[in-house]
Amino acid sequence: QFVLTQPPSVSAAPGQTVTISCSGSSSNIGSDYVSWYQQLPGTVPKLLIFEDSKRPSGIPDRFSGSKFGTSATLGITGLQTGDEADYYCGTWDNSLSAMLFGGGTKLTVL
Amino acid sequence: QVQLQESGPGLVKPSETLSLTCTVSGYSISSGYFWGWIRQPPEKGLEWIAVINHSGTTYYNPSLKSRVTISVDTSKNHFSLELTSMTAADAAVYYCARVMGGSDYYDYWGQGTLVTVSS
């Protein structure tokens, strides 16, 4: 059971917008930065968003991150078939002194 | 360009100890950051294992702490993982990664190494 809760799957049509939620608690999301990772089929996880809303160099601005309280959200606009992947949120838990990853969300672009 | 490469056995017998090494190139471990291990069982999500920095400060997944040791060798610019008492539940792709301490994000990842547990 994951302490960070993500929906198992989301889907949308090409060109549309999708959001993926990540719910935690005051000891993790509520008090530390959230990062997001994209894992395309058969590949290594890739950093998509760090420090809640910042994008590493090379990540298109179609990807965005936000946080409010103990929940974080990844947004993807202008969906492309190449965005089909598993998406994971991650954050530090100050009570556990441990890194947490959400269970992952499979994005399907219909 | 920072690169990380895992090395170690692809097959471990039940009850034995897994030893993996992550060799870093393009960046000196002594310069900073934390360095960590994450694993992913087949068709499952990411599970954080442990992190270490150049001075030896470590943090472990509470559920694995009794079986895990992470260490660093700055002279060889690599860090290592030992996981004892391996079982089928430990079969996974093991990734090493660079970690931004404080912000706790993983910006560079190794390609991963598949570890199978079987007699």
Boltz contact constraints between the chains, C-beta under 6 A:
constraints:
  - contact:
      token1: [A, 33]
      token2: [B, 103]
      max_distance: 6.0
  - contact:
      token1: [A, 35]
      token2: [B, 105]
      max_distance: 6.0
  - contact:
      token1: [A, 44]
      token2: [B, 109]
      max_distance: 6.0
  - contact:
      token1: [A, 44]
      token2: [B, 112]
      max_distance: 6.0
  - contact:
      token1: [A, 47]
      token2: [B, 107]
      max_distance: 6.0
  - contact:
      token1: [A, 50]
      token2: [B, 105]
      max_distance: 6.0
  - contact:
      token1: [A, 51]
      token2: [B, 103]
      max_distance: 6.0
  - contact:
      token1: [A, 88]
      token2: [B, 46]
      max_distance: 6.0
  - contact:
      token1: [A, 92]
      token2: [B, 104]
      max_distance: 6.0
  - contact:
      token1: [A, 96]
      token2: [B, 62]
      max_distance: 6.0
  - contact:
      token1: [A, 97]
      token2: [B, 59]
      max_distance: 6.0
  - contact:
      token1: [A, 98]
      token2: [B, 61]
      max_distance: 6.0
  - contact:
      token1: [A, 98]
      token2: [B, 62]
      max_distance: 6.0
  - contact:
      token1: [A, 99]
      token2: [B, 48]
      max_distance: 6.0
  - contact:
      token1: [A, 101]
      token2: [B, 46]
      max_distance: 6.0
  - contact:
      token1: [A, 103]
      token2: [B, 45]
      max_distance: 6.0
  - contact:
      token1: [A, 104]
      token2: [B, 45]
      max_distance: 6.0
